[in-house]
């Protein structure tokens, strides 16, 4: 499933290509699994709206819209969750439409914004945002901007393993399996440790490691370990820099110890038994 760096990369790419344009028309596949909002409501909200900004909140791509003057509500948001295999692509009309395309937004530039999702775990919805307080803010704190004290407070008294706590979207939204494993490696913390027993020094290292790992991954366009591509259909490169994730049995890049795999909170978890304590 695309995580924070992948979603950030897609959102930034889509923003650069479509912001300021107007949605002329909308087609949907009407497949029920894909739509959290009724397809007719999505079509009605998007048609005639101007795209002001495309950005990321957690693992969700948020399209800020200004609606036409005929609408009482002047603003709205179009939410795109990529699920496991979702793609948000900016294409020309003559580009063949991929199988499993579930939405096509025709823009004033003549280009199209297409949502493609083979497994249909992705979701499309709208938010009627009249005031800033009603706009989508996500379930948890933003990992790239949370301060150290607030970060430490998230884990105080928690008995769950730190890996599971990092994946709890109500605490930090956007962190997934790849970047939890990688951040814990760079912080030197074993993923099975209880979150509430970590010292202040360890959580300080984890805070710094998480921000650095996520930022580096964004610079390299995310990790393409499955179906992920950016808005142009291009794969990311951060998977070439993974230290532990999906490297079971391979030597640690630092000490040479074979990388171990365990299951934490139902998720595959990778770590170095020597570098992480």
N, C-alpha and C positions, 0 to 999 in steps of 0.2 A: 504494500500500500504506500503511495506517495506520502512522504512526511514533510515537515516544515520546509526544508531547503528546496525540495522538488516543487511544492505548492508555491513557494515564494518565486521561484524561477519562472514557473508558468504564468503567475499573475503579473510579474514585471514584464514578461514578453508580450502578453496580451495587451496590457496597458499601453505599451509603446506603440502598438499597431492599431489600436481602435479608439483610444480616448478622444473625446470631442466629436465622435461620429454619432449619427442618429440611426436607431434600429428601424429599418423600413418595413420589414416583415419577419414573421417567425413561423417556422414549421417544427412540429414535434411528432415523435413516433407514437405518442399516447401509451407507451408501455408503462403499466402502473407502477412497477418496481422503481422506475427512474425518477418519479415525480413525487416530492413531498407536498407541493402545492398542486392544485388541479391544473392540468395543461392549459385549459382555456383561460384561467386566471393569469398564468405566466405569459401567454400570448397577448392578452389584453394589456397587461402592465408594461411589457417590453416594447410593443409596437408604438412607434412615435417618440419613444424616450431617447434622451441623449446620454451617452456614456461619459460620465464625468471622471471616473477613476476606477481602476481595477487594482485591487490589493488583496493581501492575505490576512485572515484572522484565524489563528490556529492552523488547522488543516483545510480550511474552507477558503475558496476564492470568492471574494465579494466584489460585485460590480455595482458601484454607486450610480444611480440614475437620476436625472431630472426629467420629470414627466411633462407632457405637453400641457399647455395652459388650459385645455378643456377639462383637465382632471382637478378635482378639489385638492387632492393630495399632491404636493409639488415634488415630492421625492420618494424614491423607493430603492430597494436593493435586490439584486439578483444573486442568489447564493448557489455556488457550484461546489459540490463535494465530489472529488474524483474517485472515491471508493478504492478498489484494488486495481482496476484496469482502465479507469477513465482518462480520456485525453481531451484537452481543450485546444483546438487548432484554428489558426487564422489561415484561410485558404482563398484562392480565386475561384470563381464559379465554374471554370472549366476543369478544375482539379477533380478527378473522380471521387465520388462520395464513398468513404470507406464503409464496409459492412458494420453493422451495429451502431450506426449514427442515430442519435435520439433527439437531437435538436439542431436546427440551423437558423442562425440569426443573419439576415441579409442587411448589410450596413450601407450607409449613404455613400461610402467610397466605392461600392460595388463588390467589396470583399465579403466573405462569409465567416462567421464564428461558428464552429461546429463542435458539438459535444459527442464524443464517441466512447462507447463503453461496452465491451464484449460481455462481461460477466454481470453487468447491471447492478453492481453494488453502489455505484455513484448515485447522487441525489441532486435534483434541481428544485429550487424553491424561490419564493419571493418574500420580501419583508416590506410592508408599507411603513415607511419611516418618515413620520411627520416631524418629529423632534430628534435631536441627537441622542436623547435617552432611549429612544425606541429602536435605534439602529443595532445591528447585530454586533455583539462584542465577544462572542465565543464563551465556552464553559469555564475557562480557567485563566491563569496569568500568562502573560506573554514571555516566553523564555529569553528572548533577545534583549528585553528591556527591564525585566524585574530586577529590583535592587537586591543587594546581598542580604540585608536584614529580613526582607520579605521572603526571600528564597529560603533562608534558614528556618523561618517560622513555619513554612509549609510542611516540614518534616518533623517538627517537634512532637514527641510523644507517639509517633506512628510506629506500629509494630510490624508493618509489612516490609518485605525486602525493598531495598532502595531501587532496584530495577523496576519492580512493580509500581512503586510510588512515582517514578519518573514517567511511567506510561499512563498514569491516572490523569485523564484529560481535564478533570475538574480541578486539579492542582496546577498543572502546566499544560496548556493546550498546544499541540503541534509536535511534541516529542514522540517518536515511535521507536520501534525495535532497533533500527540501525544506529540511530544517534544516541540512544540510551547506552547501548553497548560501547560505542566508541568514546563517549564522554566519560563513562566510568573507567575505561582503560586509561585515558589520559589523566584522570584524577587519581589513579592508583587505588581504586576502591573496588573490592569484590562485589559483584551484583547481588549476592545472597545476604549481605549484611543488612541488619534491621535499620530502617531509615532513622528511627528515633534514637539509635545508639551512636550514630556518627558524631564525631567531634566537630566543634566549630571550624577547626582547621581543615578537616576533611570536606565539610560542606562548602567552605570557601574555595578549596581547590576544584570541587565539582561545579560550582557556579561559574568559575572562570573557564573550566574545560568545556562546559556545555555551550557557552557563548562562542568560544573559539571554534569548536567543531562545527556548530551550525553555520557560523559566518564563513568558514573556509569552504564548507559544502556548497553554500549559495554561490560563492565566487566561481566554483567549478561546475555549476549547473546542476547540482544534485547528484544522486547515485542512481545509475540505471542497472538494477539487478534483476528486473523483470520486464514490465511493459512500459515503464515511464519514459516519456519524451517531453521536450518543451513545446512552446507554442508553434514552433516551426517543424516539429517532428524530429528534433535532434536529441540524441541521448546525452546524459550527463557524464562526468568524468571522476566524481569523488570516490567511486567504488575502487579506483586504482590506488587510493590512499587509505583504505580500511586497514586497521591494525588487527581487529579481532572478528568483526562481524562476518559470518559465513566462511571463516577460515579454520574450521575444525580440523585439528591434527597437523596443521601447518605450523612452522616455527614462528614464534613471536619475532616481530621485526626489531625488537629491542634486545631480548635476552636469549632467544632461540628456543625457549620452552614451547612444546606443542600446545596450541590453543585448545582449550577445553570447551565442551558444549554441555549445558544443563538446561533444564526447563524451570523457569521462574514465572509463577502466575500464569501458567499455560502457554508461555512464549519461549521459543528457542533463545538461548542466552549464551554468549560467547565471551570468554575471558582468559587472561593469562594468570596462572596460579602463582607465578613468581613475581610479576610486576604489580599484581593487584592483591591487596591484603584486606 
